[in-house]
């Protein structure tokens, strides 16, 4: 199920005019599980939107996560 801008609290458009995407549809794009996405969103570690009690993702949230996960981890790799 995709949320529309009328589902966003306040009835107006959110930061993006794009449709919001549920974690189950984002998971294969990011390479993580839907559960992991929800846990990270709940902890505030990844960009997301709240629609009622649900965690949803806009296209710019997905792009930001892709960029975040592509960064090398400090202290790992070649020395």
N, C-alpha and C positions, 0 to 999 in steps of 0.2 A: 504494500500500500504506500502510495506516495502522498505526502502532504502538499497542500497548496498554500499560497500566501494568506488565504482566508483562515487557515488553521493556526497561524502564528498568533500568539496572544496580542491583543490590541487590534486585530483584524487587518492591519496594514501590512505592506510588504516588509520583509526583513532586509538584511544587508544585501541580499541577492535576489534577483528576479527569477533565478533558476528554481526548478523543482527541487524539493528536498528528498534525499535518498536514504532509505533505512539501512541500518548496519548490515543486514543480511545480504544486501545488494552491493555494499561497499567492500565487504570482506574479501571477495575474490580479486578485486581490483588492487587492494593494498597488500594482499598476501597474508592476512591475519584472520582470525576467527571473529564472528559477530560478537561473541562473548568478550573477547579481548578488546574490541573497539568500544563496547559499552563500558567496560571497566576503566579504560583509559579516559573516556569522555567524562565519566563520573568523577574521576580524580582530577580532571582539568588538564590532562597532559596532551590532549589532541584537540584541534579545533572542531566544534560541533554546534548544533542548534538544539534547543529543547522545544518540543511540541507536546504540550501536556506533560505526561510522564515519560515520553519517548525521546530517545536520542536520534537525531537525524543529521544528515550531512549534505551540505551544498557542494557544488562542483569546486569552488575555491577551497573548501575544507579538504577535499580529496587531493587536490593539487598540492596544498601545503603539507599534507601528510606524506605524499610521495617524495617531496623534496626533503622533508625531515628524515625519512627512513633511508635516503640515499647517501646522507652524510657519513663519512667514516667516523668510527668511534675513537676518541682520543686515547692514546696509549696502546692501540692495537695496530697490527700491520707490520710493515718493515721497520727495522730499527736502524 
